[in-house]
């Protein structure tokens, strides 16, 4: 599994513990208390990746790692393509050689947000950003490179990460507790999902006969502003510094997709794992638990 030190990879690893003989790889940050074997591996080093996979000979490769910072990807396109496209192609080719199944985590940002209705898996992608373009090219590399493959497109992810600053709720909580202004769009819509729900759905999908593209997102359409306000109220953070904005008022290049709602009906039909909307996930939250892991920023806000 790649991206072991990240938000999603850490949740996948915890849920896979005891069910799979796992090897997690990371680039620079070594996550504490990893439930399985853990090694540093530069995914941009194709020879090193091929060698390690040949030694481990996995039956399943779950590829969570990516340069997921869209702004940085836009600034550093060569790096984005090396990490998001080339590394994925290397894994896909290795999966074919080893006879392994590959599950690749993609994004709703492969679409332009102009459809006016939820996107289904067969809708033609049309990314607006370099990040979205690299993820689309990575999807194409998966389709072309290996025989047994899954592409899991997802959206905004909430939940605790090993570094405490990767989940959407973690980022928002840190900003609000520091009293920083947070601009949230009222006209940009997504389908957030908890890291625990997403990891469980991915593992169920990977351990099934299914192949192809699946939309693994929460079952609720919310604006960025609605998401932020619900998280803040649930965790008791002050909302004084949250500003409601329209994408029309903030010039951006590339433009932000307006309505990236993905239809998850295919996944809900195929899986037993519930794909909860944020409202249901927050309502079921007990104590400091996001799918079995305590979020770093779910405690009351620190004093200013």
MILOFI-589131 format. One record per residue (C-alpha): x, y, z. Coordinates in steps of 0.25 Angstrom, whole numbers, plus 5000, padded with zeros to 4 digits. Layout:
% MILOFI-589131
XYZ...
//
This chain:
% MILOFI-589131
500050005000500550144996500350265004500450195018500750335025499550405019498150425023497450315015498650215015498750215030497250175031497350075021498550015028497850005041496549945035497449845028498249795040497949655043497249635030498449645020499949635021500249775018501449855014501250005015502250105008502450255011503350355005503850445016502950445029502950315036501550295043501650245057500950115062500750065048500049935048500949855039502249855032502649995028503750045018504250175012504150164997504250274986503150244976503850334966504950234966504350134956505450034958505350034973503850014972503949894963505049834971504249844984502949794978503749674972504249644986502949654993502049604982500749654986499349604981498749744983499349884982498550004988499150134982498750244992500050334990499950464981500350604980498950644985499250794987498550854975499250984976500650924977500250834965499950954957501251024961502150894959501550814947502750734945502750684959501250664959501350574946502550494952501850464965500350454960500550394946501850324945501850264958500450204956500850154942502050084949501150014959500149974948501149914940501749834952500349794956500149734942501549664943501149604956499749574954499249664965498049744966498249904966497349994973497650144970497050254977496550364968495850494970494550564966495450674960495550594947494150664944493950814941492650824950491850874938490950754936489750814945489550674951490250564958491450504950491350354948492550264945492350264930492350414929493450474920494450544929494950684926495850734937496050884939497350884947498750814945498450734957497150674952497850654938498950574945497950484952497250464939498550424932498850334944497450264942497850244927499150184932498350084941497450044930498550024920499549964929498949854937497949744935497149744949496849884953495949974961495850124961495250194973494850334971494650414983494450554989494750635001495250545012495050575027495650505039496950495046498350475040499650435046500250575044498950645049498750735038498250655026496850635028495850745024495350755038496750765043497150875034495950955037496050935052497550985052497151105045495951145053496651115066497751215062496751315058497051325044496051365033495451245026494751275012493751165009493051164996491451154996491451114981492451004981491850864984492550734988492150604994493050595007493350455013494050415025495350345024494850225032493650205022494550225010495650125015494550015019493850035005495250024998495649895005494249835003494349864988495849814987495449684993494249664984494249614969493849754965494749834955494549964948494250104953493450134965493050264972493350254987492750384992491850425003490350425000490150575002490350694994490850805002491550944999492850975004492251075013491250975018492350865021493150965029491951015037491550875041492850835045493150955053491750945061491950795063493350815069493050945076493951035068493651185067493051225054493451375055494551365045493851285034493451365022492351325012492851354998492451324984493451274974493051384965493651484975495051414976495851414963496551274961497351214950497051104947495551124951494951034962493950934957492550984963491750854965492650724966491550634972491850494968490750384968491050274977489850184973490750074967491650064979490450064988489949944980491249874980491649894995491149865009491949985014491050105016491550225009490950325019490750475017491450575026490150605034489950455037491450435040491550555050490250505057490850365059492150425064492350385079493450445087494750465079494450355069494550365054494450225049495250175061496350285061496350405069496450535061497550635065496550755064495250695070495550745084495050885088495751005082496951055089496951195095497351305086
//
